[in-house]
């Protein structure tokens, strides 16, 4: 049985989704995968970008046939030279000469963002890059700006320059940038981490989200997105596919070493729409609060009555107002959020339908199966 090293760069949801993709492929071909956490400040398992001595000791210990190195957003990273010619694939890293890399399809991510933000009809749009100059952040911004301008709108790119090391100064600059923008302002953030910072700065600036500013992130990190105020809409990259593609490329290297293996990209699964992009032609504070309440609690077996109670008005008034602005009933919205969550769970390996039903607020699998996705029209976007 071949042993393959998987060097994991972090402990986020995206990192584990990539690992799941690798493990699924490894199981199919009979590999043993040895995972090593590296370059995380809290753990510091092995050094990164040094003289290669740690990597050499790992290779001597495990005698792997090859390795997959997840890169993510690391500013410092391992190099191919440190692996001494071992068959190697870099995962979620920008392409470079002589290395086999699996990269995020920046065009697909930016296009998914444009499909969410442009229909909102904002007066202007902006892009907030990641604090480090990494390929996925840079390329997403360039493509998004191109698409916005193609559609006759202005796109401003936030340029923090040298302030990234000072978190306080960065936030003040970003707050001022948001204040100066023409409103309503549609903001695409490089990832969910930056999206949450945008929400915080908008709140500090006294701006309403999504009334004054609509915000969209990337990665669908539910720990961040579901706990932000308001909840953050996010593009969902296909991280599971990314891991599987990396394993497939490594398999090609191992099976036919002389064969030239080209790098590949991974795309997008869809968009998880939350309150930060729910814009209506006529804003209603009660309806906006109801939508947010549903996003946060739909999977906790809430009912329409619970939502009406949050709106502090008569049942009929609540239902009519909600239907007028959202385009369907309160109950339809509850089930739509549950089904969206169910689809995300079903993409994960080793999750049963029974577990998905319970996690989405259904008492039985039959209740989940009876539900059919309904059109989710939203007036004004």
N, C-alpha and C positions, 0 to 999 in steps of 0.2 A: 504493500500500500504506500503510495506516494504521500509525503508530508509537504504541505504548502504553508509558508508563513503568511499570516495576515497581520500587517502592522496597522493598528487602529489609532487614529489621531485624536479622537475625542469621545465623549459619552452622550452626545446628543441623539435625538430621534433619527436624524438623517444618517448618522454614523451606524446605528444599529440596523437601519433599513438596508444600507449597503452591505453590511455583514451578512444579513439574512439572504440576500441575493447570491453572495459568494457561497454560503453554506448549502443552499439548495442545489447549486450546480455541483459542488463538491460531493454531495451525497449521491447524485446521479452518476458521477464518474468514479466514485470510490476513493476520493482523496481523504486524507486526515488533515484538518486545518488547525494549526497552532496559532492562537491569537496573542498578540503582544501589544499592550497599550504603550504609546510613546508620546513624548513632547507635550504632555498635559502638565500644566504648572502644579496641579495638585498631586500628581503622582510621579512624574519625572522618571518613567520606567527606563528609557534609554535616551542617550544624548542624540541631538539632531543636528546634522550639518557639521559634525566635528571631524575627527580623523578616521572615523569608520571602525574604531576598535570595538565598540559595543555591538555593532552589526556583525562584525567578524566573529565575535564570541557567540552570538545567537546562532549564526550559521554553523559554527562548529558544534554547538550543543544539539541542534535539532536535525542537522543534515538534510535540509529541505531540498526538494527538486526545483522549487521556484518560490517566488514571493509576490504578494500584492501589497502595495503601499498606499493607504488612504491618506490623501494630502489635505483635503478640506481647505481651510482658510489660513493655514500656518504661514507665518512670515518666513520662518526658517524651516528647512525641510531636508530630508534625506536625499542624497544624490545617487545616481546609478553607479558611480564609481565606487561607492562605499560597499556595494554588494559583490564586487569582484567578478563580474561576468555571469552571476546567477540569473537565470531567466526571470524577468521582472516586468510587472505592469503597475503603472501609477494610476490610482483611482481618484477621480475628481481633481485633476490637476491639468493646468494648461499644457498644450502640446509643446514638445521641444525636440530638436533634432536628435536622432539616435535613440529616443526613448519611446516605448509603447505607452500611450496615455489614454484614459477614458475621461472625456471632458463634458461639462455641462453644455447643452446646446443653448447658448445665450440668445440666439435669435428666437427660438421657440419660447423661451421664458418671457422675453420682452413682448412678443406677439400676444401671448396669453394675457399679459398685463394690459396691453393696449385694448384688447377685446373687452376687458372689464371697465377700464377707466374712461376710454373715449366715449362710449355711449352715455356716460353721465352728463356730457355736455358742459364740462367745466370751462370757465373762461380762459384758464391757463393750466399748464401742467409742469411738473418738476420731477427731478430724479435725485435721490440721496444715495451716494455710493457708500460702500463699506469703508471703514477707517483705514484699511490697508489697501494698497494698490495691487489687487489680485485680479486675474484674468476675467473671472465670471462677473465681478462687479463692474469692471471697466466696459466689457463687451455688452452687458445688459443695458447699461446707460446709453451707449452710443446707438444701439438699435432702437431703444424706446424713443429717444429724441428724434431719430429719423422718421419713425412711424407717426409721431405726434405732428411733426412739421409737414409730413406728407398729407395729413388731414387738415391742414390749414390752421393749426394752433401753435402757440408759442410754447417752447419747452425750456425751462431753466434748470441747469445742473448745479447743485450745491457743491461748492469747491472749498473744503475746509482748509486746504493748504497745509500749513505746518502746525495747526492747532490740535491735531489728533491726540497728542500726548497729554493734553490738558483737557480732561473731561468737562470741567466747568466752562472753560472758554468755548469748547466745541458746542455745548448745549446753548450757550448765549448767542453764538453766531447763527446756529440753526434756528433759534427762536426769532431772531431778527430777520432772517431770510424768509421765514414763513409769514411774518407780519407784513413784509414788503410785497408779497405776492398778490397778484390780482385774484379776487375771489369770485366764485368758488374755485378752489385750487386742487387739482388732482395730483397726488404725490405717489410715485412708485419708489419704494425703498429696496435697496440691493438684497436685503434678506429680512427675516422677521425681527432680528435683533435691532437693526436700524429702524424698522417700522415702529417698534415700541418706543424708541427714542423720539421719533417724529411725533407720535401721539403725546408723549410727555411734554415735548416742547410746544406743541399746539395748545395744550391745556394751559401751560405757563403763559402763553401769549394771549389767553382769553378767547381762543378761536374754538368754534363748535365743530366737532367731528361727528357725522360727515357734512353738516350744514355749510361750514366755511371751507373745510379741508377734508377731502376723501383720501384714505391711505391704504395702500396695498403692499404687502411684503412678499417674501419668497421663502419656501421650505415647509410651510404648514406645520411649524413646531407648536403643537397644541399646548404645551406648557406655557409658552409665551402668548400665543394668539388668544387662547380662551381666558386668560387671566388679565389681559390688558384692558384698559378702560378708554374707549369702548373696545369690544373684541375686534381683533385684527383679521381682515381678509388676507388670503395668502395663496400664491401660486404653488402648486404641488409638483415638484420635480419627481421623476420616476427613479428614486434612489435604489429601489429593489432591482430594477432592470440594470442600473449602473453596475451593481455588484456582480450580477450574472454575466454581463458583457465583459467585465474585467476578468472573471474566471474563465470565460470562453476564450479570450485572447491568450491568457496564460496557457491554457490547454493546447492551443495551436503552437505556441512556442515550444512546449514540452514534447508534443507529438512529432513535430517536424522542425527541428532546430534551424536548418538552413533556410526555411521558408520565411519570406519577409512578411511580418505582421504589421498591419497599419493601425493607427489609432482610431478610436471610435467616439461617438458622442451618445449622451442619453437625454431624452426629452422630458415631456411634461405629461402628468396624468390628468390634470384639470386645475380648477380653482376652488378653494373653499371660501365661500362668501360669508362674511360676518358683518357686524354692524358698521365697521369703519368705511364701507363703500355703499351702504344702503341710503341712497339719495332719492328724494321725492320732489316733484314739482312744487308741492305744498307741504311744508314741513309741519309735523304735528308732534309735539313733545311726548304726548301720551302714547302714540303709535310707535315712535322711535324707542321709547322705554320698553314697550311691550315686545318689540322685535328683539331687543337686547336681552330681555328676561328669557325669552324662548331660546335664544342661542345658548344661554348659559345653563338652562335648567330642563330643556326638552327631554333629555335622556334620564331624567329623574322621575318619570311617570307623572309629570304635571298634567293638568287638564285645562280646558278653555276657561273654566271658572277661576283657576289660579291666575291666569293672565288678565282676565277682566278685573280681578281684584287689584292688580297692579296699576290699572288704568284709572281707577277711582271715578268711575262713571257707570251709568246704567248698562246692563248687559246688551240691550239692543243697540244703544248708542255706540258702545265699544265695537261690536261686531260690524256695524255699518261703516264706521270710520276706518276700521282696520281693513275691511274689504275694499273700500274706495281707494285707499292709498297704496295698499300692498298688492291688491289684485286677486286675493283669495281669502278664505276664512282663517281664523285663528287656529282651528284644529288642523287645517291643511298645512299651515306653517309649522306646527309642532311635528307632524309626521314627515314633512319635507326635511327638517333638520335631523330627525332621527335616521331617515333613510340615507342622508348624506354621510352621517357618521358610520352607518352600517357599511356603506360602500368602501369607506376608508379602512375599516377593520377587516373586511373580507379580502383586501389586497395583501394582508399580512399572512405569512405561513403559519400553519399549525393552530389556527383559530377556528373553532367549530361554530356552526350556525347557532347552536344553543347559547354559546357564550356571547355571540354578537347580539342576539335578541335581548338577552338580559342586560348587556351593556348599553343598549339603545332604548331601554324603558319598556320593553314588551315582556309580558309574563310568559308567553309561549312562542315557540318558533312559528307556529301557525299564524299568530297575529302579525309577525314580521312578513311572512310569505303573502298574506292577503293584501298587504299594502302595495300600491303601484305608484311609481313616481308620477306626480302631476306637474303640469306646466307651472312655473313660478314667475308669472309676469310681475314686473315691477314698473309702475308708472314712473316715467322719467329716468329709467335705468333699472 
